[in-house]
Amino acid sequence: MLKIGLIGAGMMGQVHARAYANLPQAQLVAVADPHADKAQQIVAESGVRIFGSMDELLANADVDVIDICLPTPLHAVHAVKALEAGKHVFCEKPVTLTMDEARQVAEAARKARGKFTVGHVVRFFPEYARAHDLLIKGEVGEPKVIHTLRGGGFPPWSLNNWMGDLNQSGGVALDLACHEFDWLRWCLGEVTRVFARGLAFTHLAAGQNRDHALIVIRFASGVLAHVEVTWAVPRGGPFLTSVEVAGSRGIMRFDNQSSMPIRGYWDVEGASTAVPESPLAASPFQVELEHFLNCILEDKQPLVSVDDAVKALELSWAALDSIKTGQPVTLGGAQ
């Protein structure tokens, strides 16, 4: 059994804590969060020890795995420190806020004794995994154009509204689109060009807690993808996800409002919003954590590598650069 130290007791930390309670190969033994009231919610459910910081946890608790569920700007320092301490590390997406930080984490992961992965959970949603398999098998022929949609209302639960601060969250181009970028790269390979339009530097940067972006990416193969991400759905509206693939042999489409319901309406501190949930017995968040633990126990490489996570972040920053300048961004030396 692997002993888990959870860093961060906010919304995602609580999701992870519930998942570990269902995994026989895991024992959540410690939680670190400077806000004791949040940590107490987890302790009430599982009886774990509480610490004010990861440093205190590492010094006083025997853990095998560090699970980082902190705001994005805090990912890098905690991931590097945990890896250097010899721990296996699961880090929520995106891997870091900046590309420099991502490269630091990647270097630490390559030198570390422990395994490392990032929570690009979309790969573990069954409909996305099935669509990946169908694309790889060529069931729709040669893919030509893909459209994806992800988003809902602005997330109201972040501490001190850090997600509403463009300099901390990166807006939807980083916080949401990194999911699509990771899944699309998993299916189609490398991207050579990114062009985007969005509200990040107008509405979100002005403190309006609203963002929307349409991002067009071209792959080395010539395939085009339109990635639409939003925090502009009215309060109380649904969280939307959809994928449509047009290929030389046909069209494949699914969405969470009809073909595969993945719905959840949460009331967070009086602000009703929607987040993606799964009707399955084991949520995709639980499945991805179980996958990582099994990789540790069986000495296998996780499905999402540190390089995958860095590439997804690179595409997010290319999209933000394009939104800011109004110009396309070329990647990988492509012309």
Stockholm file with secondary structure:
# STOCKHOLM 1.0

chainA/1-335         MLKIGLIGAGMMGQVHARAYANLPQAQLVAVADPHADKAQQIVAESGVRIFGSMDELLANADVDVIDICLPTPLHAVHAVKALEAGKHVFCEKPVTLTMDEARQVAEAARKARGKFTVGHVVRFFPEYARAHDLLIKGEVGEPKVIHTLRGGGFPPWSLNNWMGDLNQSGGVALDLACHEFDWLRWCLGEVTRVFARGLAFTHLAAGQNRDHALIVIRFASGVLAHVEVTWAVPRGGPFLTSVEVAGSRGIMRFDNQSSMPIRGYWDVEGASTAVPESPLAASPFQVELEHFLNCILEDKQPLVSVDDAVKALELSWAALDSIKTGQPVTLGGAQ
#=GR chainA/1-335 SS CEEEEEECCSHHHHHHHHHHTTCTTEEEEEEECSCHHHHHHHHHHHCCEEESSHHHHHHHCCCSEEEECSCGGGHHHHHHHHHHTTCEEEEESSSCSSHHHHHHHHHHHHHCSSCEEEECGGGGSHHHHHHHHHHHHTTTCSEEEEEEEEECSCCCCSGGGGGGCHHHHCHHHHHTHHHHHHHHHHHHCCEEEEEEEESIIIIITTTCSCCEEEEEEEETTSCEEEEEEESCSCTTCCCEEEEEEEETTEEEEEETTTTSCCCCEEEETTEEEECCCCCSSSCHHHHHHHHHHHHHHHTCCCSSCHHHHHHHHHHHHHHHHHHHHSSCEECTTCC
#=GC SS_cons         CEEEEEECCSHHHHHHHHHHTTCTTEEEEEEECSCHHHHHHHHHHHCCEEESSHHHHHHHCCCSEEEECSCGGGHHHHHHHHHHTTCEEEEESSSCSSHHHHHHHHHHHHHCSSCEEEECGGGGSHHHHHHHHHHHHTTTCSEEEEEEEEECSCCCCSGGGGGGCHHHHCHHHHHTHHHHHHHHHHHHCCEEEEEEEESIIIIITTTCSCCEEEEEEEETTSCEEEEEEESCSCTTCCCEEEEEEEETTEEEEEETTTTSCCCCEEEETTEEEECCCCCSSSCHHHHHHHHHHHHHHHTCCCSSCHHHHHHHHHHHHHHHHHHHHSSCEECTTCC
//
